[in-house]
């Protein structure tokens, strides 16, 4: 696998459209490649920002989250949230590289991923192209952030090992590989988290990825997520002091 980060101009709210940004900086791409774009850049291009001076951050988080645990419940004063079926801090709202603005998640990351894939297929005359809208988050009991996929299109996000043998012939019963987040981790590592100014990554040489010449169906999107009461760690979610 090869991951190449792509440097762009400094992007601020609505300073450039997403299509123009891709036209300007994305090199010629080929079949069986995946383009990764940070959710922050998508949001900036969409104008999904709120001036810091105009809003109370905690109130904004409550508005954006599906469920939240108030900041006074933990020693860091950070609001923990569930948003769109994902456990993240502050409902994904970020102020780093915001230049005086809180940056929200894209209005519809999945719609954007689908649109980008269609644009890339048309621009380069390709069929098997993947797109990931990425973000980063913390992992319980680990320091540091890692990437994850907020939305995707054009490939199978899961490699299913269920029913296949391991090295010693034992049939695997529950093993699935999260291809989407694994690719996102690699891309976010290459793109960086600070002043690198490389919000796009191109992933190539990925023979283990199953490309699909279409956008994901609703059923496929739903299969990527686990219901709270079915999650391996559901005991922690069920007993947390969530508010809405």
Long-range contacts (C-beta under 8 A, 24 or more apart in sequence): 1-186, 1-203, 1-204, 1-205, 1-206, 2-203, 2-204, 2-205, 3-186, 3-187, 3-189, 3-190, 3-201, 3-202, 3-203, 4-190, 4-201, 4-202, 4-203, 4-204, 5-187, 5-190, 5-191, 5-192, 5-196, 5-198, 5-200, 5-201, 6-198, 6-199, 6-200, 6-201, 6-202, 7-196, 7-197, 7-198, 8-41, 8-197, 8-198, 8-199, 8-200, 9-197, 10-197, 11-41, 11-44, 11-45, 11-199, 12-44, 12-99, 13-44, 13-47, 13-49, 13-101, 14-44, 14-45, 14-46, 14-47, 15-44, 16-45, 17-45, 18-42, 18-45, 18-46, 18-112, 18-116, 19-119, 21-45, 21-200, 22-116, 22-119, 22-120, 22-200, 23-123, 25-200, 26-200, 26-202, 27-202, 28-124, 29-120, 29-124, 29-126, 29-129, 29-202, 30-124, 30-126, 30-204, 31-126, 31-127, 31-128, 31-129, 32-128, 32-204, 32-206, 32-209, 32-211, 33-129, 33-130, 33-202, 33-203, 33-204, 34-129, 34-130, 34-131, 34-132, 34-154, 34-155, 34-183, 34-202, 34-203, 34-204, 34-206, 34-209, 35-116, 35-120, 35-129, 35-130, 35-131, 35-132, 35-200, 35-201, 35-202, 35-203, 36-131, 36-132, 36-133, 36-134, 36-183, 36-184, 36-187, 36-188, 36-191, 36-200, 36-201, 36-202, 36-203, 37-116, 37-131, 37-132, 37-133, 37-134, 37-199, 37-200, 38-133, 38-134, 38-135, 38-188, 38-191, 38-199, 38-200, 39-92, 39-105, 39-106, 39-109, 39-133, 39-134, 39-135, 39-150, 40-94, 40-97, 40-103, 40-135, 40-199, 41-199, 41-200, 42-106, 42-109, 42-112, 42-133, 43-103, 43-104, 43-105, 43-106, 44-103, 46-106, 46-107, 46-112, 48-103, 48-104, 48-105, 48-106, 48-107, 49-98, 49-101, 49-102, 49-103, 49-104, 50-101, 50-102, 50-104, 51-100, 51-101, 51-102, 52-95, 52-98, 52-100, 52-101, 52-102, 53-100, 55-102, 57-90, 57-93, 57-102, 60-93, 60-102, 61-90, 61-91, 61-93, 62-243, 64-91, 64-92, 64-93, 64-104, 64-105, 65-91, 66-244, 67-242, 67-243, 67-244, 68-242, 68-243, 68-244, 69-240, 69-241, 69-242, 69-243, 70-241, 70-243, 73-241, 80-240, 82-228, 82-237, 82-242, 85-225, 86-137, 86-148, 86-150, 87-137, 88-135, 88-137, 89-137, 89-138, 92-135, 92-150, 96-193, 96-194, 97-195, 105-135, 105-150, 106-133, 106-150, 106-151, 109-133, 109-150, 109-151, 110-151, 110-153, 110-216, 110-221, 112-151, 113-151, 113-152, 113-153, 113-215, 114-153, 114-215, 116-153, 117-153, 117-154, 117-215, 118-215, 127-213, 128-154, 128-211, 128-212, 128-213, 129-154, 129-211, 130-154, 130-155, 130-203, 130-209, 130-211, 132-180, 132-183, 132-184, 132-187, 134-184, 134-187, 134-188, 134-191, 136-188, 136-193, 145-193, 146-185, 146-188, 146-189, 147-181, 147-184, 147-185, 147-186, 147-187, 147-188, 147-189, 148-180, 148-181, 148-184, 148-185, 149-180, 149-181, 149-183, 149-184, 152-180, 152-216, 153-215, 153-216, 154-211, 154-212, 154-213, 154-214, 154-215, 155-179, 155-209, 155-210, 155-211, 155-212, 156-209, 156-210, 156-211, 156-212, 157-216, 157-220, 157-224, 158-223, 158-224, 159-208, 159-210, 179-208, 179-209, 180-224, 183-209
